[in-house]
Amino acid sequence: MIGHVELILKNRPRLHRLIRNPVRQPELVTNLLAISLIAFTFFGVSMTIVLRSAHVWPQLTAIVDVLRHPDERLIWFCPTGLKNALEATEMAGWTTFFRPI
Protein backbone atom coordinates (compact mmCIF):
# COMPACT_ATOMS: atom_id res chain seq x y z
CA MET A 1 0.00 0.00 0.00
CA ILE A 2 2.92 2.38 0.67
CA GLY A 3 3.97 1.86 -2.94
CA HIS A 4 0.56 3.04 -4.11
CA VAL A 5 0.82 6.18 -1.97
CA GLU A 6 4.17 6.87 -3.59
CA LEU A 7 2.62 6.42 -7.03
CA ILE A 8 -0.16 8.87 -6.14
CA LEU A 9 2.34 11.46 -4.99
CA LYS A 10 5.20 10.98 -7.46
CA ASN A 11 4.22 9.05 -10.59
CA ARG A 12 0.65 9.70 -11.71
CA PRO A 13 1.14 8.47 -15.32
CA ARG A 14 2.29 5.05 -14.06
CA LEU A 15 -0.65 4.93 -11.63
CA HIS A 16 -3.06 5.63 -14.51
CA ARG A 17 -1.51 2.78 -16.51
CA LEU A 18 -1.92 0.42 -13.54
CA ILE A 19 -5.53 1.44 -13.04
CA ARG A 20 -6.34 0.49 -16.63
CA ASN A 21 -4.90 -3.03 -16.17
CA PRO A 22 -7.95 -5.29 -15.52
CA VAL A 23 -5.87 -7.88 -13.65
CA ARG A 24 -4.68 -5.33 -11.06
CA GLN A 25 -7.98 -3.44 -10.64
CA PRO A 26 -9.44 -5.46 -7.71
CA GLU A 27 -6.26 -4.98 -5.66
CA LEU A 28 -5.94 -1.32 -6.61
CA VAL A 29 -9.54 -0.48 -5.78
CA THR A 30 -9.25 -1.83 -2.25
CA ASN A 31 -5.85 -0.22 -1.66
CA LEU A 32 -6.88 3.17 -3.06
CA LEU A 33 -10.08 3.10 -1.02
CA ALA A 34 -8.10 2.33 2.14
CA ILE A 35 -5.66 5.15 1.34
CA SER A 36 -8.50 7.62 0.82
CA LEU A 37 -10.22 6.61 4.08
CA ILE A 38 -6.98 6.96 6.05
CA ALA A 39 -6.28 10.36 4.46
CA PHE A 40 -9.82 11.56 5.21
CA THR A 41 -9.46 10.42 8.83
CA PHE A 42 -6.14 12.27 9.21
CA PHE A 43 -7.71 15.39 7.69
CA GLY A 44 -10.67 15.25 10.08
CA VAL A 45 -8.49 14.75 13.12
CA SER A 46 -6.12 17.55 12.13
CA MET A 47 -9.00 19.98 11.45
CA THR A 48 -10.52 19.13 14.82
CA ILE A 49 -7.21 19.80 16.56
CA VAL A 50 -6.78 23.13 14.74
CA LEU A 51 -10.33 24.32 15.44
CA ARG A 52 -10.22 23.28 19.09
CA SER A 53 -6.85 24.95 19.64
CA ALA A 54 -8.23 28.14 18.03
CA HIS A 55 -11.31 27.92 20.31
CA VAL A 56 -13.77 28.21 17.42
CA TRP A 57 -16.23 25.81 15.86
CA PRO A 58 -17.98 26.05 12.47
CA GLN A 59 -21.67 26.89 12.41
CA LEU A 60 -23.62 26.07 9.27
CA THR A 61 -26.55 27.96 7.83
CA ALA A 62 -29.27 26.04 6.02
CA ILE A 63 -29.01 26.21 2.23
CA VAL A 64 -32.63 27.38 2.06
CA ASP A 65 -31.79 30.40 4.24
CA VAL A 66 -28.76 31.26 2.11
CA LEU A 67 -30.84 31.03 -1.06
CA ARG A 68 -33.57 33.24 0.43
CA HIS A 69 -31.06 35.77 1.78
CA PRO A 70 -27.96 35.84 -0.49
CA ASP A 71 -26.04 38.12 1.88
CA GLU A 72 -25.97 35.41 4.58
CA ARG A 73 -22.90 33.26 5.04
CA LEU A 74 -23.12 29.53 4.48
CA ILE A 75 -20.55 28.86 7.20
CA TRP A 76 -19.14 30.97 9.99
CA PHE A 77 -17.05 30.26 13.05
CA CYS A 78 -18.50 30.54 16.54
CA PRO A 79 -16.21 30.96 19.56
CA THR A 80 -16.41 27.87 21.75
CA GLY A 81 -17.66 28.14 25.28
CA LEU A 82 -20.78 30.09 24.33
CA LYS A 83 -24.18 28.55 24.98
CA ASN A 84 -25.60 29.01 21.51
CA ALA A 85 -25.05 30.58 18.12
CA LEU A 86 -27.33 33.55 18.87
CA GLU A 87 -25.18 34.50 21.86
CA ALA A 88 -22.11 34.40 19.61
CA THR A 89 -23.70 36.61 16.98
CA GLU A 90 -24.84 39.13 19.58
CA MET A 91 -21.36 39.18 21.06
CA ALA A 92 -19.77 39.75 17.66
CA GLY A 93 -22.46 42.13 16.41
CA TRP A 94 -23.55 39.76 13.64
CA THR A 95 -27.28 40.00 14.23
CA THR A 96 -27.87 40.35 10.48
CA PHE A 97 -27.22 36.62 10.08
CA PHE A 98 -30.42 35.70 11.88
CA ARG A 99 -33.52 36.85 10.05
CA PRO A 100 -37.06 35.55 10.40
CA ILE A 101 -38.04 33.22 7.57
MMTF fields as JSON, N, C-alpha, C and O atoms, coordinates in Angstrom:
{
  "mmtfVersion": "1.0.0",
  "mmtfProducer": "UNKNOWN",
  "numBonds": 403,
  "numAtoms": 404,
  "numGroups": 101,
  "numChains": 1,
  "numModels": 1,
  "chainsPerModel": [1],
  "groupsPerChain": [101],
  "chainIdList": ["A"],
  "bondAtomList": [4, 2, 8, 6, 12, 10, 16, 14, 20, 18, 24, 22, 28, 26, 32, 30, 36, 34, 40, 38, 44, 42, 48, 46, 52, 50, 56, 54, 60, 58, 64, 62, 68, 66, 72, 70, 76, 74, 80, 78, 84, 82, 88, 86, 92, 90, 96, 94, 100, 98, 104, 102, 108, 106, 112, 110, 116, 114, 120, 118, 124, 122, 128, 126, 132, 130, 136, 134, 140, 138, 144, 142, 148, 146, 152, 150, 156, 154, 160, 158, 164, 162, 168, 166, 172, 170, 176, 174, 180, 178, 184, 182, 188, 186, 192, 190, 196, 194, 200, 198, 204, 202, 208, 206, 212, 210, 216, 214, 220, 218, 224, 222, 228, 226, 232, 230, 236, 234, 240, 238, 244, 242, 248, 246, 252, 250, 256, 254, 260, 258, 264, 262, 268, 266, 272, 270, 276, 274, 280, 278, 284, 282, 288, 286, 292, 290, 296, 294, 300, 298, 304, 302, 308, 306, 312, 310, 316, 314, 320, 318, 324, 322, 328, 326, 332, 330, 336, 334, 340, 338, 344, 342, 348, 346, 352, 350, 356, 354, 360, 358, 364, 362, 368, 366, 372, 370, 376, 374, 380, 378, 384, 382, 388, 386, 392, 390, 396, 394, 400, 398],
  "bondOrderList": [1, 1, 1, 1, 1, 1, 1, 1, 1, 1, 1, 1, 1, 1, 1, 1, 1, 1, 1, 1, 1, 1, 1, 1, 1, 1, 1, 1, 1, 1, 1, 1, 1, 1, 1, 1, 1, 1, 1, 1, 1, 1, 1, 1, 1, 1, 1, 1, 1, 1, 1, 1, 1, 1, 1, 1, 1, 1, 1, 1, 1, 1, 1, 1, 1, 1, 1, 1, 1, 1, 1, 1, 1, 1, 1, 1, 1, 1, 1, 1, 1, 1, 1, 1, 1, 1, 1, 1, 1, 1, 1, 1, 1, 1, 1, 1, 1, 1, 1, 1],
  "groupList": [{"groupName": "MET", "atomNameList": ["N", "CA", "C", "O"], "elementList": ["N", "C", "C", "O"], "formalChargeList": [0, 0, 0, 0], "bondAtomList": [1, 0, 2, 1, 3, 2], "bondOrderList": [1, 1, 2], "singleLetterCode": "M", "chemCompType": "L-PEPTIDE LINKING"}, {"groupName": "ILE", "atomNameList": ["N", "CA", "C", "O"], "elementList": ["N", "C", "C", "O"], "formalChargeList": [0, 0, 0, 0], "bondAtomList": [1, 0, 2, 1, 3, 2], "bondOrderList": [1, 1, 2], "singleLetterCode": "I", "chemCompType": "L-PEPTIDE LINKING"}, {"groupName": "GLY", "atomNameList": ["N", "CA", "C", "O"], "elementList": ["N", "C", "C", "O"], "formalChargeList": [0, 0, 0, 0], "bondAtomList": [1, 0, 2, 1, 3, 2], "bondOrderList": [1, 1, 2], "singleLetterCode": "G", "chemCompType": "PEPTIDE LINKING"}, {"groupName": "HIS", "atomNameList": ["N", "CA", "C", "O"], "elementList": ["N", "C", "C", "O"], "formalChargeList": [0, 0, 0, 0], "bondAtomList": [1, 0, 2, 1, 3, 2], "bondOrderList": [1, 1, 2], "singleLetterCode": "H", "chemCompType": "L-PEPTIDE LINKING"}, {"groupName": "VAL", "atomNameList": ["N", "CA", "C", "O"], "elementList": ["N", "C", "C", "O"], "formalChargeList": [0, 0, 0, 0], "bondAtomList": [1, 0, 2, 1, 3, 2], "bondOrderList": [1, 1, 2], "singleLetterCode": "V", "chemCompType": "L-PEPTIDE LINKING"}, {"groupName": "GLU", "atomNameList": ["N", "CA", "C", "O"], "elementList": ["N", "C", "C", "O"], "formalChargeList": [0, 0, 0, 0], "bondAtomList": [1, 0, 2, 1, 3, 2], "bondOrderList": [1, 1, 2], "singleLetterCode": "E", "chemCompType": "L-PEPTIDE LINKING"}, {"groupName": "LEU", "atomNameList": ["N", "CA", "C", "O"], "elementList": ["N", "C", "C", "O"], "formalChargeList": [0, 0, 0, 0], "bondAtomList": [1, 0, 2, 1, 3, 2], "bondOrderList": [1, 1, 2], "singleLetterCode": "L", "chemCompType": "L-PEPTIDE LINKING"}, {"groupName": "LYS", "atomNameList": ["N", "CA", "C", "O"], "elementList": ["N", "C", "C", "O"], "formalChargeList": [0, 0, 0, 0], "bondAtomList": [1, 0, 2, 1, 3, 2], "bondOrderList": [1, 1, 2], "singleLetterCode": "K", "chemCompType": "L-PEPTIDE LINKING"}, {"groupName": "ASN", "atomNameList": ["N", "CA", "C", "O"], "elementList": ["N", "C", "C", "O"], "formalChargeList": [0, 0, 0, 0], "bondAtomList": [1, 0, 2, 1, 3, 2], "bondOrderList": [1, 1, 2], "singleLetterCode": "N", "chemCompType": "L-PEPTIDE LINKING"}, {"groupName": "ARG", "atomNameList": ["N", "CA", "C", "O"], "elementList": ["N", "C", "C", "O"], "formalChargeList": [0, 0, 0, 0], "bondAtomList": [1, 0, 2, 1, 3, 2], "bondOrderList": [1, 1, 2], "singleLetterCode": "R", "chemCompType": "L-PEPTIDE LINKING"}, {"groupName": "PRO", "atomNameList": ["N", "CA", "C", "O"], "elementList": ["N", "C", "C", "O"], "formalChargeList": [0, 0, 0, 0], "bondAtomList": [1, 0, 2, 1, 3, 2], "bondOrderList": [1, 1, 2], "singleLetterCode": "P", "chemCompType": "L-PEPTIDE LINKING"}, {"groupName": "GLN", "atomNameList": ["N", "CA", "C", "O"], "elementList": ["N", "C", "C", "O"], "formalChargeList": [0, 0, 0, 0], "bondAtomList": [1, 0, 2, 1, 3, 2], "bondOrderList": [1, 1, 2], "singleLetterCode": "Q", "chemCompType": "L-PEPTIDE LINKING"}, {"groupName": "THR", "atomNameList": ["N", "CA", "C", "O"], "elementList": ["N", "C", "C", "O"], "formalChargeList": [0, 0, 0, 0], "bondAtomList": [1, 0, 2, 1, 3, 2], "bondOrderList": [1, 1, 2], "singleLetterCode": "T", "chemCompType": "L-PEPTIDE LINKING"}, {"groupName": "ALA", "atomNameList": ["N", "CA", "C", "O"], "elementList": ["N", "C", "C", "O"], "formalChargeList": [0, 0, 0, 0], "bondAtomList": [1, 0, 2, 1, 3, 2], "bondOrderList": [1, 1, 2], "singleLetterCode": "A", "chemCompType": "L-PEPTIDE LINKING"}, {"groupName": "SER", "atomNameList": ["N", "CA", "C", "O"], "elementList": ["N", "C", "C", "O"], "formalChargeList": [0, 0, 0, 0], "bondAtomList": [1, 0, 2, 1, 3, 2], "bondOrderList": [1, 1, 2], "singleLetterCode": "S", "chemCompType": "L-PEPTIDE LINKING"}, {"groupName": "PHE", "atomNameList": ["N", "CA", "C", "O"], "elementList": ["N", "C", "C", "O"], "formalChargeList": [0, 0, 0, 0], "bondAtomList": [1, 0, 2, 1, 3, 2], "bondOrderList": [1, 1, 2], "singleLetterCode": "F", "chemCompType": "L-PEPTIDE LINKING"}, {"groupName": "TRP", "atomNameList": ["N", "CA", "C", "O"], "elementList": ["N", "C", "C", "O"], "formalChargeList": [0, 0, 0, 0], "bondAtomList": [1, 0, 2, 1, 3, 2], "bondOrderList": [1, 1, 2], "singleLetterCode": "W", "chemCompType": "L-PEPTIDE LINKING"}, {"groupName": "ASP", "atomNameList": ["N", "CA", "C", "O"], "elementList": ["N", "C", "C", "O"], "formalChargeList": [0, 0, 0, 0], "bondAtomList": [1, 0, 2, 1, 3, 2], "bondOrderList": [1, 1, 2], "singleLetterCode": "D", "chemCompType": "L-PEPTIDE LINKING"}, {"groupName": "CYS", "atomNameList": ["N", "CA", "C", "O"], "elementList": ["N", "C", "C", "O"], "formalChargeList": [0, 0, 0, 0], "bondAtomList": [1, 0, 2, 1, 3, 2], "bondOrderList": [1, 1, 2], "singleLetterCode": "C", "chemCompType": "L-PEPTIDE LINKING"}],
  "groupTypeList": [0, 1, 2, 3, 4, 5, 6, 1, 6, 7, 8, 9, 10, 9, 6, 3, 9, 6, 1, 9, 8, 10, 4, 9, 11, 10, 5, 6, 4, 12, 8, 6, 6, 13, 1, 14, 6, 1, 13, 15, 12, 15, 15, 2, 4, 14, 0, 12, 1, 4, 6, 9, 14, 13, 3, 4, 16, 10, 11, 6, 12, 13, 1, 4, 17, 4, 6, 9, 3, 10, 17, 5, 9, 6, 1, 16, 15, 18, 10, 12, 2, 6, 7, 8, 13, 6, 5, 13, 12, 5, 0, 13, 2, 16, 12, 12, 15, 15, 9, 10, 1],
  "groupIdList": [1, 2, 3, 4, 5, 6, 7, 8, 9, 10, 11, 12, 13, 14, 15, 16, 17, 18, 19, 20, 21, 22, 23, 24, 25, 26, 27, 28, 29, 30, 31, 32, 33, 34, 35, 36, 37, 38, 39, 40, 41, 42, 43, 44, 45, 46, 47, 48, 49, 50, 51, 52, 53, 54, 55, 56, 57, 58, 59, 60, 61, 62, 63, 64, 65, 66, 67, 68, 69, 70, 71, 72, 73, 74, 75, 76, 77, 78, 79, 80, 81, 82, 83, 84, 85, 86, 87, 88, 89, 90, 91, 92, 93, 94, 95, 96, 97, 98, 99, 100, 101],
  "secStructList": [7, 2, 2, 2, 2, 2, 2, 2, 2, 2, 7, 2, 2, 2, 2, 2, 2, 2, 2, 6, 7, 6, 6, 6, 2, 2, 2, 2, 2, 2, 2, 2, 2, 2, 2, 2, 2, 2, 2, 2, 2, 2, 2, 2, 2, 2, 2, 2, 2, 2, 2, 2, 2, 6, 6, 3, 3, 3, 3, 3, 7, 7, 2, 2, 2, 2, 2, 2, 1, 6, 6, 1, 7, 1, 3, 3, 3, 3, 3, 6, 6, 7, 1, 7, 2, 2, 2, 2, 2, 2, 2, 2, 6, 7, 4, 4, 4, 7, 7, 7, 7],
  "xCoordList": [0.822, 0.0, 0.87, 0.488, 2.02, 2.916, 3.388, 3.572, 3.583, 3.97, 2.903, 3.221, 1.639, 0.556, 0.489, 0.188, 0.767, 0.816, 1.929, 1.754, 3.066, 4.175, 3.798, 4.167, 3.068, 2.615, 1.66, 1.727, 0.777, -0.16, 0.6, 0.264, 1.619, 2.344, 3.393, 3.622, 4.039, 5.198, 5.053, 5.704, 4.216, 4.215, 2.79, 2.378, 2.049, 0.652, 0.492, -0.425, 1.324, 1.142, 1.237, 0.467, 2.174, 2.286, 1.063, 0.583, 0.552, -0.649, -1.828, -2.605, -1.961, -3.057, -2.926, -3.931, -1.705, -1.509, -1.906, -2.523, -1.553, -1.916, -3.428, -3.981, -4.076, -5.529, -6.238, -7.266, -5.709, -6.34, -6.05, -6.603, -5.207, -4.899, -5.981, -6.057, -6.837, -7.95, -7.522, -8.278, -6.337, -5.871, -5.575, -5.814, -5.062, -4.676, -5.803, -5.658, -6.92, -7.977, -8.567, -8.753, -8.872, -9.439, -8.513, -8.972, -7.224, -6.264, -6.144, -6.101, -6.092, -5.939, -7.15, -7.004, -8.34, -9.541, -9.545, -9.822, -9.243, -9.248, -8.137, -8.353, -6.961, -5.854, -6.12, -5.878, -6.609, -6.88, -8.024, -8.007, -9.005, -10.082, -9.553, -9.928, -8.693, -8.096, -7.247, -7.291, -6.483, -5.656, -6.535, -6.223, -7.629, -8.502, -9.189, -9.354, -9.589, -10.215, -9.232, -9.589, -8.01, -6.981, -6.678, -6.556, -6.555, -6.281, -7.428, -7.192, -8.661, -9.818, -9.86, -10.211, -9.509, -9.463, -8.396, -8.649, -7.203, -6.142, -6.571, -6.299, -7.236, -7.713, -8.717, -8.616, -9.677, -10.673, -10.069, -10.453, -9.136, -8.487, -7.671, -7.71, -6.934, -6.12, -6.99, -6.646, -8.111, -9.001, -9.633, -9.805, -9.975, -10.525, -9.5, -9.843, -8.268, -7.211, -7.01, -6.893, -6.97, -6.776, -7.933, -7.711, -9.173, -10.326, -10.441, -10.792, -10.152, -10.218, -9.106, -9.328, -7.927, -6.846, -7.1, -6.611, -7.86, -8.226, -9.467, -9.839, -10.107, -11.311, -12.462, -13.178, -12.626, -13.765, -14.344, -13.669, -15.602, -16.234, -17.132, -17.811, -17.158, -17.981, -19.476, -19.927, -20.214, -21.668, -22.187, -21.752, -23.098, -23.62, -24.992, -25.792, -25.244, -26.553, -27.241, -26.593, -28.523, -29.269, -29.198, -29.247, -29.085, -29.007, -30.235, -30.126, -31.387, -32.626, -32.513, -32.928, -31.951, -31.793, -30.811, -31.024, -29.739, -28.758, -29.375, -29.11, -30.198, -30.842, -31.884, -32.051, -32.574, -33.567, -32.911, -33.426, -31.776, -31.059, -29.613, -28.772, -29.302, -27.964, -26.818, -25.664, -27.116, -26.038, -25.641, -24.701, -26.329, -25.968, -24.805, -24.626, -24.024, -22.895, -23.378, -24.263, -22.79, -23.12, -22.469, -23.044, -21.275, -20.547, -19.879, -19.388, -19.871, -19.139, -18.633, -19.079, -17.711, -17.049, -17.463, -17.313, -17.984, -18.498, -17.438, -16.887, -17.15, -16.213, -16.781, -17.972, -15.942, -16.408, -16.585, -15.99, -17.39, -17.655, -18.919, -19.344, -19.531, -20.779, -21.931, -21.795, -23.055, -24.178, -24.861, -25.32, -24.934, -25.604, -25.099, -24.351, -25.515, -25.049, -25.572, -24.88, -26.77, -27.328, -26.5, -26.277, -26.044, -25.181, -23.887, -23.39, -23.34, -22.111, -22.327, -21.474, -23.457, -23.705, -23.953, -23.537, -24.621, -24.838, -23.518, -23.295, -22.649, -21.361, -20.51, -19.807, -20.579, -19.774, -20.473, -19.867, -21.732, -22.459, -22.945, -23.139, -23.145, -23.547, -25.037, -25.431, -25.854, -27.282, -27.938, -29.064, -27.271, -27.868, -27.928, -28.625, -27.216, -27.218, -28.464, -28.733, -29.228, -30.422, -31.628, -31.915, -32.322, -33.525, -34.7, -34.537, -35.883, -37.062, -37.317, -37.104, -37.772, -38.036, -39.407, -39.828],
  "yCoordList": [-1.189, 0.0, 1.258, 2.262, 1.227, 2.384, 2.697, 3.86, 1.65, 1.858, 2.601, 3.399, 2.337, 3.041, 4.501, 5.37, 4.778, 6.176, 6.907, 8.053, 6.254, 6.87, 7.128, 8.157, 6.199, 6.421, 7.612, 8.4, 7.738, 8.866, 10.179, 11.143, 10.218, 11.461, 11.764, 12.932, 10.739, 10.982, 10.583, 11.181, 9.583, 9.055, 8.785, 7.634, 9.85, 9.701, 8.97, 8.157, 9.212, 8.47, 6.948, 6.202, 6.491, 5.047, 4.534, 3.435, 5.323, 4.932, 4.785, 3.836, 5.721, 5.634, 4.393, 3.782, 4.025, 2.784, 1.56, 0.634, 1.55, 0.42, 0.317, -0.781, 1.45, 1.445, 0.822, 0.164, 1.02, 0.492, -0.991, -1.577, -1.6, -3.026, -3.816, -3.742, -4.584, -5.29, -6.316, -6.593, -6.874, -7.882, -7.236, -7.851, -6.01, -5.329, -4.514, -4.056, -4.321, -3.44, -3.843, -2.965, -5.121, -5.458, -5.082, -4.566, -5.336, -4.985, -3.47, -2.942, -2.776, -1.324, -0.628, 0.336, -1.117, -0.48, -0.552, 0.446, -1.707, -1.827, -0.995, -0.356, -0.996, -0.216, 1.287, 2.021, 1.749, 3.174, 3.624, 4.745, 2.769, 3.099, 3.2, 4.114, 2.278, 2.327, 3.584, 4.225, 3.939, 5.152, 6.387, 7.277, 6.447, 7.622, 7.711, 8.812, 6.593, 6.613, 7.039, 7.793, 6.563, 6.956, 8.447, 9.147, 8.937, 10.357, 11.221, 12.264, 10.801, 11.559, 11.584, 12.603, 10.483, 10.425, 11.366, 12.1, 11.349, 12.269, 13.718, 14.553, 14.025, 15.386, 15.799, 16.894, 14.932, 15.25, 15.457, 16.382, 14.613, 14.746, 16.034, 16.746, 16.335, 17.552, 18.809, 19.774, 18.819, 19.983, 20.151, 21.276, 19.057, 19.127, 19.703, 20.53, 19.278, 19.803, 21.294, 22.064, 21.711, 23.127, 23.969, 25.007, 23.532, 24.316, 24.37, 25.41, 23.272, 23.277, 24.136, 24.814, 24.119, 24.952, 26.435, 27.289, 26.748, 28.137, 28.573, 29.745, 27.657, 27.919, 28.458, 29.372, 27.885, 28.211, 26.914, 25.886, 26.977, 25.812, 26.291, 27.306, 25.585, 26.045, 25.917, 24.937, 26.9, 26.891, 26.975, 27.833, 26.109, 26.068, 26.716, 26.614, 27.382, 27.959, 27.065, 26.547, 26.882, 26.036, 26.633, 27.851, 25.775, 26.211, 27.043, 28.025, 26.652, 27.382, 28.828, 29.745, 29.038, 30.398, 31.2, 32.389, 30.564, 31.262, 31.623, 32.7, 30.733, 31.032, 32.141, 32.957, 32.177, 33.236, 34.582, 35.625, 34.558, 35.774, 35.638, 35.144, 36.062, 35.837, 36.488, 36.093, 37.478, 38.119, 37.327, 37.717, 36.236, 35.407, 34.498, 34.105, 34.176, 33.26, 31.817, 31.513, 30.95, 29.529, 28.902, 28.021, 29.363, 28.858, 30.036, 30.963, 29.979, 30.966, 30.275, 29.175, 30.906, 30.262, 30.921, 32.129, 30.102, 30.542, 30.262, 29.162, 31.248, 30.963, 29.865, 29.868, 28.941, 27.865, 28.406, 29.419, 27.737, 28.143, 28.98, 29.29, 29.352, 30.093, 29.106, 28.011, 29.479, 28.547, 28.254, 27.134, 29.245, 29.01, 29.985, 30.915, 29.76, 30.583, 32.006, 32.939, 32.199, 33.547, 34.385, 35.57, 33.788, 34.5, 34.926, 36.025, 34.07, 34.401, 35.546, 36.425, 35.545, 36.609, 37.931, 38.979, 37.902, 39.133, 39.673, 40.883, 38.767, 39.183, 39.817, 40.8, 39.259, 39.755, 40.85, 41.45, 41.115, 42.127, 41.638, 42.443, 40.346, 39.763, 39.455, 38.404, 40.309, 40.003, 39.938, 39.451, 40.413, 40.35, 38.93, 38.674, 37.999, 36.624, 35.854, 34.782, 36.383, 35.699, 36.547, 37.551, 36.135, 36.847, 35.906, 34.697, 36.432, 35.549, 35.049, 35.767, 33.816, 33.215, 33.619, 33.223],
  "zCoordList": [0.0, 0.0, 0.0, -0.602, 0.656, 0.667, -0.749, -1.107, -1.552, -2.945, -3.738, -4.62, -3.425, -4.11, -3.69, -4.509, -2.419, -1.966, -2.698, -3.113, -2.856, -3.588, -5.048, -5.613, -5.654, -7.031, -7.12, -8.064, -6.137, -6.143, -6.055, -6.743, -5.214, -4.987, -6.046, -6.36, -6.607, -7.455, -8.915, -9.772, -9.231, -10.593, -11.06, -11.199, -11.298, -11.713, -13.052, -13.17, -14.056, -15.32, -15.134, -15.739, -14.304, -14.059, -13.309, -13.587, -12.358, -11.632, -12.591, -12.482, -13.528, -14.506, -15.39, -15.754, -15.731, -16.514, -15.691, -16.217, -14.398, -13.543, -13.343, -13.29, -13.234, -13.043, -14.243, -14.083, -15.415, -16.632, -16.869, -17.799, -16.061, -16.17, -15.433, -14.207, -16.163, -15.523, -14.473, -13.542, -14.61, -13.654, -12.298, -11.259, -12.296, -11.061, -10.426, -9.292, -11.129, -10.643, -9.291, -8.449, -9.032, -7.71, -6.554, -5.535, -6.705, -5.66, -5.52, -4.409, -6.656, -6.611, -5.999, -5.248, -6.321, -5.785, -4.258, -3.594, -3.705, -2.245, -1.616, -0.586, -2.217, -1.658, -1.761, -0.802, -2.899, -3.061, -2.154, -1.646, -1.949, -1.02, 0.407, 1.142, 0.803, 2.143, 2.308, 3.359, 1.29, 1.344, 1.496, 2.288, 0.746, 0.823, 2.181, 2.708, 2.755, 4.078, 5.162, 6.068, 5.072, 6.048, 5.911, 6.917, 4.684, 4.465, 4.975, 5.584, 4.734, 5.212, 6.742, 7.336, 7.37, 8.828, 9.377, 10.332, 8.78, 9.211, 9.035, 9.897, 7.93, 7.69, 8.771, 9.325, 9.069, 10.08, 11.455, 12.17, 11.826, 13.124, 13.184, 14.187, 12.121, 12.127, 12.152, 12.834, 11.421, 11.453, 12.835, 13.303, 13.481, 14.824, 15.799, 16.644, 15.686, 16.557, 16.313, 17.267, 15.058, 14.736, 15.256, 15.879, 15.006, 15.439, 16.962, 17.521, 17.626, 19.094, 19.692, 20.695, 19.101, 19.639, 19.369, 20.108, 18.316, 18.025, 18.804, 18.756, 19.513, 20.31, 19.458, 19.867, 18.284, 17.419, 16.881, 16.843, 16.465, 15.859, 14.734, 14.889, 13.592, 12.475, 12.76, 13.352, 12.338, 12.412, 10.986, 10.217, 10.631, 9.271, 9.207, 10.137, 8.094, 7.828, 6.81, 5.9, 6.952, 6.015, 4.612, 4.441, 3.626, 2.231, 1.859, 1.124, 2.362, 2.058, 2.529, 1.821, 3.724, 4.238, 3.403, 3.168, 2.953, 2.115, 0.772, 0.238, 0.218, -1.064, -0.916, -1.822, 0.203, 0.429, 0.708, 0.304, 1.396, 1.778, 1.301, 2.052, 0.074, -0.492, 0.285, 0.118, 1.131, 1.878, 3.131, 3.823, 3.432, 4.575, 4.223, 3.07, 5.232, 5.044, 5.174, 5.974, 4.387, 4.477, 5.71, 6.349, 6.031, 7.197, 7.889, 7.244, 9.204, 9.989, 11.236, 11.564, 11.928, 13.053, 14.354, 14.541, 15.243, 16.535, 17.605, 17.655, 18.458, 19.562, 20.461, 20.773, 20.87, 21.751, 23.156, 23.524, 23.921, 25.284, 25.405, 26.518, 24.283, 24.327, 24.293, 23.747, 24.866, 24.985, 23.664, 23.437, 22.79, 21.513, 20.464, 20.768, 19.234, 18.125, 18.222, 17.815, 18.749, 18.874, 19.835, 19.587, 20.924, 21.862, 21.181, 21.428, 20.33, 19.613, 18.639, 18.516, 17.947, 16.983, 17.687, 17.193, 18.827, 19.578, 20.115, 20.138, 20.546, 21.062, 19.955, 20.191, 18.769, 17.659, 16.863, 15.975, 17.167, 16.411, 15.066, 14.155, 14.916, 13.639, 13.622, 13.116, 14.141, 14.234, 12.863, 12.753, 11.812, 10.478, 9.947, 8.964, 10.571, 10.077, 10.487, 9.944, 11.439, 11.876, 11.52, 12.172, 10.49, 10.053, 10.146, 9.98, 10.408, 10.396, 8.984, 8.007, 8.893, 7.57, 7.099, 6.012]
}
